[in-house]
Amino acid sequence: MNWFLYILKSKLNEKYYVGISQNPERRLKYHNSIEKGFTSRYRPWKLILKKEYSSRIEAQNIEKKLKLGKSRKVIEGFIVDNK
């Protein structure tokens, strides 16, 4: 089964969340319902982008690159380049 890198955006403000999953839609439901953690503070979330990769390692490498950048510009550039 393939892996997806997904990017969520808070409907309340300009926060982004980057993750990987085999089922991004299920993860979106999870992020919109969990009691604790980063994503619980900025609910509700909407799925902005999902990009499929053939392996978990490949998806994790892109996720790490986006998270290490800690920059809205990096994430928004990735979104524009992959829509």
C-alpha positions in Angstrom: 0.0 0.0 0.0 1.3 3.5 -0.8 1.9 6.3 1.6 0.7 9.9 1.5 2.2 13.1 2.7 -0.7 15.3 3.8 -1.0 19.0 4.7 -3.8 20.3 6.9 -4.7 23.9 7.4 -6.6 25.3 10.4 -9.9 26.9 9.5 -9.4 29.2 12.5 -6.0 30.7 11.6 -3.0 30.3 9.4 -1.5 27.2 11.1 -0.4 24.2 9.0 0.1 20.6 10.0 2.2 18.1 8.0 2.0 14.4 8.4 2.1 11.0 6.6 -0.5 8.3 6.5 -1.8 5.5 4.3 -5.3 7.1 4.8 -5.2 10.9 5.1 -9.0 11.3 5.3 -9.1 9.0 8.4 -6.2 11.0 9.9 -8.1 14.3 9.2 -11.0 12.9 11.2 -8.6 12.0 14.0 -7.0 15.4 14.1 -10.4 17.0 14.3 -11.5 14.9 17.2 -8.5 14.2 19.5 -8.5 15.7 23.0 -4.8 16.7 23.4 -1.9 17.8 21.3 -1.0 20.5 18.8 -3.8 19.8 16.4 -6.5 19.9 19.1 -5.7 23.6 19.7 -6.4 24.7 16.2 -9.5 22.7 15.1 -11.2 22.4 12.8 -8.7 21.4 10.1 -9.2 21.0 6.4 -7.1 18.8 4.1 -5.2 21.1 1.7 -2.9 18.6 0.0 -2.2 14.9 -0.2 0.6 13.6 -2.3 1.2 9.9 -2.9 4.5 8.2 -2.5 5.5 4.6 -3.2 7.2 4.0 0.2 6.9 5.2 3.7 10.6 6.2 3.7 10.1 8.5 0.7 7.0 10.2 2.4 8.9 10.5 5.7 11.9 12.2 4.0 9.7 14.9 2.5 7.7 15.3 5.8 11.0 15.8 7.7 12.2 18.4 5.1 9.0 20.4 5.5 9.0 20.2 9.3 12.7 21.1 9.7 12.1 24.2 7.6 9.6 25.4 10.2 8.5 28.0 7.7 5.1 28.8 6.3 6.8 29.9 3.1 8.3 26.4 2.7 5.0 24.7 3.2 3.1 27.0 1.0 5.7 26.7 -1.7 5.4 22.9 -1.6 1.6 23.2 -1.8 1.8 25.5 -4.9 4.4 23.2 -6.6 2.3 20.1 -6.0 -1.3 21.2 -6.8 
